[in-house]
Amino acid sequence: SFFRSLQTLFVSHSLSSLVLLPLYLYKKNKMGHDELSFLEHVIAGGGAGIVEILVMYPTDVLKTRFQLATGSARPNLVQTVKTMLAQDGVAIFYRGIVAPIFSEAPKRAVKFSSNEYYRKLFADKNGKLDFWRYFGAGASAGMTEAVVNCPFEVVKVRMQAPESKTLYKNTFQCAAKLVGQEGPLAIYKGFEPQLWRNAFWNGPYFAIGPILKEKLGAKSKVSTALAGMVAGAIATLFNTPLDVVKSRMQNQKLGQNKYNWAFPSLVTVLKEEGLVACYKGLGMRLLRLGPGGGIMLVTFDAISDWIRQVKNKRKHINQP
């Protein structure tokens, strides 16, 4: 079918990108002290992502709860928080956090490193990038990231769902039961909508962010945070409908097949619940991915700058 062909295209694109990425990074390691190696990208990207998770994760739990509420249900934020606190305490807002923390270093490393690779690939003959070249590089990086992150995302969504308390004791048992009961391919449920979701978030984020940083003054940490917040918020508006479909698809248990492909599933949500349902969880996503984008960029820049300073000091020490 048309949608299966699209999925095959995107899977092939993403897997080929993972093959090409190490070759680029090997070459990049030869380029001098101002460039970050693969391991340094892991440290900077992973560190930035973990800081963002620890600060913003409760909003992600709430976002998933809202998105999984089907039909005419319109969860109220205040009442939802009160109910969750009364029934399970503060810990419920960190349920499933192990999965994204475990995925953070490889996911962020792939995202930032592959974005650098794709920027080189998409640049014109003078090495310059306009908005659409930035967009293409970012979207490609997001699709590559989905290959690494999808299994962790499935486990996270399962752990965040309201019924998870009666199904899974912890993240590791959730992963084991998922594979044992539904098969090894279950960890890639929702992969196709996640490809689209990532493309439509990373594209705008990595296109708008650098342009705003340049306009606002790239040397200022405040302007860097502001650029990240604005880019993250705009990107969130683009991809929230796909995130709704992804969450519902990944939470489908064995034998449940209501949501199968991204865009047909969007049509189903529109017909049954209306346009507003396609943006369930938008407030929580904006709250997380707006400020979270700023936190991530500032932390990534700070760690990267620290790594470069250490390398430059070593360079001077080793000079005769």
N, C-alpha and C positions, 0 to 999 in steps of 0.2 A: 504494500500500500504506500501511498504518498508519505504518510507520517512515519512509517517504518523506514522508508528510504532516507528521510531526514535524520532519523536517529542514527542510522548506519553512517551517514555522512559525518555527523558530529562526533560519533565515537571514534571513527577513523582519524578525523582531524585532531582530536584531543590526544589520542594515543601516539600519533606521529609526532605531535608537539613534545610529548614527554621524552621521546627518543632523541629529538633534535636539541632539546634544552641542555643536557649535560655537555654536548659538543660546544655549544655556545659558551657555557660557563667555563669550560676548560680554556677556551681561547681568551675569555675575559680575564682569567687569572693572570695572564701574561701581560696585562695592560698597565700595571703600575699600582702605586700605593693608594691612589684616590678611588680605585675601583674596589668593590666588595666581592670577595670570593663566594662560592656556594655556601660554605659553612658560615661565613659572616652574614649572608642573607638569612640563613636559618636562625641565627642568633637575633638579628635585628627584627626580622619579620615575625618570628615566633614570640619574642619578648613583647613586641608591640601588641600582638593579638591577645596574648594572655592577660596583659594589663587591661585591655578593653573588655575581655570576657568577665574578669573579676568585678569590674565596675558595673557593667551593663547587663549581665546575664538574666537577672530577674525580669527585665522587660521582654526578653526572648521567650521565657516561660509563659508569660501572659499573652504574648503575641500568638503562640501556638495554641493556647487554650481558646482564644477568640476565633482563630481560623478553623479549628476543628468543630466549632459549634455550627451545625447545619440547620437548614430549614429557616424558620422565622426567628430563630433565637438571636437576640442582640445583647450579648453579655454587657453588663454594666461594670465599669472598671472598679469603682469603689466597692460595690457589693461583692464582686469577684475576689478582690483582695481580702476583704473581711472574712469571706467564707473560707478561703484557702488558709488564712492565718488561724481561724478558729478550729479548723479540722486537722491541720497538719503542722502548724507553726511556721517559723521563718524558713526552716530547712526546705520546705516545698519549693521555694523560689530558686533553689540551687539544685533541684533534682535533675539528674542527667548531665551535670556540668563536666563530669569526667570525660565524656565523649569529645566535646569540643576542645577541652584542654589537651587531650592526647593528640588530636588532629592539628592543633594550632601550628606547631613548628613546621611540619611538612606542608601544610596548606598554605601558610603565609610565605614560606620559602618559595613554593611553586608560583604563587600569585605574583610576588614582587620580582622574583628572578625571571619568570617567563614574560612578565610585562616588559622588562628591560630587553629581553631577547626579541620580542615582537616589535618593540619600538625601533630597533635596528632594522628589522625585516620590513616594517611599514614605512620607514623614513624615505624621503625622496633622495635624488642623486647627490644633494648637498647635505644630507643627514638631517634635514628639517622635518618637523611634523606639524601639520595643521590640525584642526579640531577632529576631522574625520579619520585622519591617520592615527591620532591618539585613541579615538574611539575604537577603531579596528584592533589596535594593539591590546587595549584593555579588555575588549570583549573576548578576544582569543585567549588571553591569559585567564579570564574567568572560566572559560570552557575547559581549559587544561586543568585548572584547579578542581573542577567538578569530578574528574576521574579519581583524584586522591580523596576528596572530602565526602563523596556521596555515602559510603558505608557508615561513617561517623554521624552523618546527618540523619540517616534512617534510625539509628539507635537513639540519638538525642530526641527526635520527635516521639518515638515510642515511649521513652522515659518521661517526657513532658505531658503526655496525654493523661486526662483525668483517670482513666481506667487502669493506668500502669501500676498503681499501688497494689492491686490485686493480682497482677500478672508477673511483675518482676521485682525481685528484692533489691537489685542493684544493676548498674550498667553492664557489668561483665556477664551476669546471668541473662540479662536482656539480649545481649549479642549472641550468647550460646543458644538460647531458646529460639531466637530468630532463625539462625542457620539450621538448627536441629529440626525444627517443626516446619519451616517453610522453604528450606533448601538454600544452598550457598548463593544463588542469584538474588535472594531476597534482600541482601545488603545493598543491592543496586536498584531497589524500588524507587521510582520517581526520578530516575537518572535523566530522562529526556527533558522533563520540565525544569530540572535543576540546571541543565546546560543552558536552556533559554533564560532562566532566572539569573544565572551568573553573567551571561553575556549582556543582558539588559541592565545589570547593575554595574559591573566592572567597566563596560564601555563608557557610559556617562561619567563615572567616578574618575577614571584615569584620564579622561579627556578634559573635563571641567576643572579638576584639581590643579594640574600644572599651569593652566591658563590663568586661573584665579590667583595662584601663588605668585606668578609673574606680575600680574596687575597690582596686587596688594603689597608686594615686596617680599621676595622669597627668604630674605635673611631674618625676618621677624617671626618669632614663634607664635605670636598672636595671629598674624596673618596666615600662617601655616594651618593653625587650628581652625580659623574661620573658613579657609578654603576647603579643608577637609569636611567640615560640617555642612557647608552649602552643597558641595559635590555629593556627599552621602545622602542628603535629603532629596535632592533632585533625582538621583539614581533610584532611590526608594520608591518614588512616585511612578517611575517607569516599570518596575518589576514586581510590585506587590501582587497583582493578580496571578502571576506565575508562581509566586511563593505560596499563595493560598492553595493552588492546585497541587503543588509539590508536597505540602504538609499533609493534605488529605490522602494523596496517593501513597505516601510513605507510611501512613498509619493504617492502611488497609491490611487486615489480617488475611490469612489463607482462605481462599474462596471468595473474597470480596473483590469485585472488579468494576465498581461503578465508575471510577476514574482511571483511565488507561493512557491517554495521550494528552499533552498539554492543552492544545487549542480546542479539540473537541470537549475536553473537560471544562474549559472556560465557558464554552457555549452551554453546557449543562448547568453550571452554576448560575449563569445569567438567566436562563429560562426558569429555573426552579426558585431562585432566591433574589434575583435582581442585581443591578450593577453595584449596589452598595456592598453586597457580599464579596465581590471581587477585591474589595479593599478592607476586608476584615483584618484587624491587627495593624492597620496602617499607622495609627497613633503610636503604638509601642515600637514599631519599626523605625519611625521617624525619631522617636526619643532615643532609640539605641544607635541607629546608623548615622544620624546627624552628628550628635556629640561624639558617638563612638568613632566615626570617621576622623574627627578632629583629634581625638585621643590617640588613635592609631598612627596617624601621620606624624604627630609631634613626637610620640615615643619612638617610632621608627627612625625619624631624623636624628633624634637625640642619641639613640644607641649607635646608629651609623656614624655620626660625628665622633662619638667616643672611640669607636673601633679605628677610625681613620687617624685620630690623635695618637692612639697607642702605636699604630703602624709607623707613623711619621717619627715618633720618638725613637722607636727601635732603629729606624733607618738612619737617624742622626747619630745614634750611639755606635752603630756598626761602621759608620764612615771613618776613614783614617784621619 
